[in-house]
Amino acid sequence: RGRGALQERIVSGALPPGTTIVPAEAAREFEVSASPMREALIELVRDGLLDNRANYGFTVRPLSVAEVMELYPLVWTLETLAIRTPVPGADTLRQLERLNGQFAKATDPSRAYALDLEWHDTLIRENTNRTLGETLASLKRRIRRYETAYTFSSNSEDQTMLGAAFSMPALRAALAGFGGSGCLASGSDPLAA
């Protein structure tokens, strides 16, 4: 109970990077005993959402351009694998087209973000590899922190830092460094304006 609620607060940005989390206080707030809360905090460290430093405690992990550039290629690769096992059916493809059309027309950032999440969930929903699904879910929680901060943050420092990571040149560099294969290697650049 406490882990899920704490994870949602971190991912949604309600607990910003650098926030200290005191295990005893968190246990009281979420009405769980100290041991399960400590275990939950350690799991969130493993998930890449918290840091745990000796004599300092648990803190919400900072956002960094380097992490964004590491996470996206992992998700792209794993989503590609997920849609190969099995290939999405006609109903799924129609739903993806519908969602893509709604996304193109969305003017509200919250709506566009929700449609993007739904599109990616729909893309891989037929995947039967449980481990692959769990790994993708964990990576996407980490990415969601960045996307939420970029889309909804009023902090100009976050906007500047994340804007650099989400820029077309940065994405091209990440794709080019992604083994030199795929659309960029074949001369077809899907990011070309």
C-alpha positions in Angstrom: 0.0 0.0 0.0 2.7 2.5 1.0 5.0 1.6 -1.9 2.4 2.2 -4.6 1.3 5.5 -3.2 4.9 6.7 -2.7 5.9 5.5 -6.2 3.0 7.5 -7.7 4.0 10.6 -5.8 7.5 10.3 -7.1 6.5 9.5 -10.7 3.9 12.3 -10.8 6.3 14.9 -9.5 4.4 15.5 -6.3 7.6 14.6 -4.5 10.2 16.5 -6.5 13.8 15.4 -7.0 16.0 15.9 -3.9 13.1 15.4 -1.5 14.2 13.5 1.6 12.0 10.6 2.7 12.3 9.6 6.3 11.2 5.9 6.6 9.5 6.3 10.0 7.5 9.3 8.9 6.5 7.6 5.6 5.4 4.5 7.6 3.2 6.6 9.8 1.7 8.5 6.9 0.9 5.4 4.9 -0.1 3.4 8.1 2.3 0.6 7.6 5.0 -0.7 10.0 8.6 0.4 9.7 10.0 -2.9 8.1 7.6 -3.0 5.1 8.2 0.7 4.5 11.9 0.2 4.6 11.6 -2.7 2.1 9.4 -0.5 -0.1 12.0 2.3 -0.1 14.8 -0.2 -1.0 12.6 -1.5 -3.9 12.2 2.1 -5.1 16.0 2.5 -5.0 16.3 -0.6 -7.2 13.6 0.8 -9.5 15.8 3.9 -10.0 13.3 6.3 -8.3 15.2 6.9 -5.1 18.8 7.2 -3.9 20.0 5.8 -0.6 23.2 7.2 0.7 24.8 6.2 4.0 24.2 8.7 6.8 21.9 10.7 4.5 18.9 8.5 4.0 16.5 8.2 1.1 16.0 11.0 -1.4 14.1 11.3 -4.7 16.6 10.7 -7.4 17.5 13.8 -9.4 16.6 14.2 -13.1 19.4 14.1 -15.6 19.8 14.4 -19.3 22.1 11.4 -19.2 19.5 9.1 -17.7 16.9 10.2 -20.3 19.3 9.4 -23.1 19.9 5.9 -21.5 16.2 5.1 -20.9 14.6 5.9 -24.2 16.7 3.6 -26.4 16.0 0.8 -23.9 12.3 1.3 -24.1 12.4 1.5 -27.9 14.3 -1.7 -28.1 12.1 -3.6 -25.7 8.9 -2.3 -27.2 10.2 -3.5 -30.6 10.7 -6.9 -29.1 7.3 -6.9 -27.4 5.5 -6.3 -30.6 7.3 -9.2 -32.3 6.0 -11.6 -29.7 3.3 -11.7 -31.0 2.8 -9.1 -33.8 -0.2 -6.9 -33.0 -3.5 -7.9 -34.6 -5.8 -5.9 -36.8 -7.9 -4.7 -33.9 -4.8 -3.4 -32.0 -3.6 -1.7 -35.2 -7.0 0.0 -35.6 -7.0 1.2 -32.0 -3.4 2.5 -32.4 -4.5 4.5 -35.5 -7.5 5.9 -33.6 -5.3 6.9 -30.6 -2.8 8.5 -33.0 -5.5 10.5 -34.6 -6.8 11.7 -31.2 -3.2 12.6 -30.2 -2.7 14.7 -33.3 -5.8 16.7 -32.5 -5.1 17.0 -28.7 -4.5 20.6 -27.6 -4.4 20.0 -23.8 -1.0 18.7 -22.6 -2.7 16.4 -20.0 -4.9 14.8 -22.7 -2.0 14.4 -25.1 0.1 12.8 -22.4 -2.7 10.4 -21.4 -3.2 9.4 -25.1 0.5 8.8 -25.5 0.6 6.5 -22.5 -2.5 4.7 -23.8 -0.9 4.3 -27.3 2.2 2.7 -25.9 0.3 0.4 -23.5 -1.9 -0.6 -26.5 1.1 -1.2 -28.6 2.5 -3.9 -26.3 -0.7 -5.3 -24.7 -0.6 -8.5 -26.7 3.0 -9.3 -25.5 3.0 -12.6 -23.5 6.5 -12.3 -22.1 5.8 -11.4 -18.4 9.5 -10.5 -17.7 9.6 -8.2 -20.7 6.4 -6.5 -19.6 7.6 -6.0 -16.1 10.9 -4.5 -17.3 9.2 -2.2 -19.7 6.8 -1.0 -16.9 9.7 -0.3 -14.6 11.6 1.7 -17.3 8.4 3.6 -18.2 7.8 4.7 -14.6 11.3 6.2 -14.7 10.6 7.9 -18.0 7.2 9.2 -16.8 9.1 11.3 -14.2 10.8 13.1 -17.0 7.8 13.5 -19.3 5.7 14.8 -16.4 8.4 17.3 -15.4 8.9 18.4 -19.0 5.1 18.7 -19.7 3.8 20.1 -16.4 6.7 21.7 -14.5 6.8 25.4 -13.8 10.4 25.1 -12.9 12.4 26.8 -15.7 15.5 24.8 -14.8 13.7 21.5 -15.3 12.3 22.8 -18.6 15.7 23.9 -19.9 17.5 20.7 -18.9 14.7 18.4 -20.2 14.1 20.5 -23.3 17.7 19.7 -24.3 17.1 16.0 -23.8 13.9 16.0 -25.8 15.2 18.1 -28.7 15.4 16.6 -32.2 19.2 16.8 -32.3 19.5 14.9 -29.0 17.0 12.3 -30.2 18.9 12.0 -33.5 22.2 11.5 -31.6 20.6 8.9 -29.4 19.3 7.0 -32.4 22.6 7.3 -34.3 24.4 5.9 -31.2 21.9 3.1 -31.1 24.0 0.7 -33.0 23.9 2.5 -36.3 21.0 0.4 -37.5 17.5 1.0 -38.4 15.9 4.0 -40.2 18.9 6.4 -39.8 21.4 3.9 -41.2 19.1 3.2 -44.2 19.0 7.0 -45.0 15.3 7.3 -43.9 15.2 9.9 -41.0 11.7 9.8 -39.4 12.7 12.9 -37.4 13.5 15.1 -40.4 11.4 18.2 -40.5 
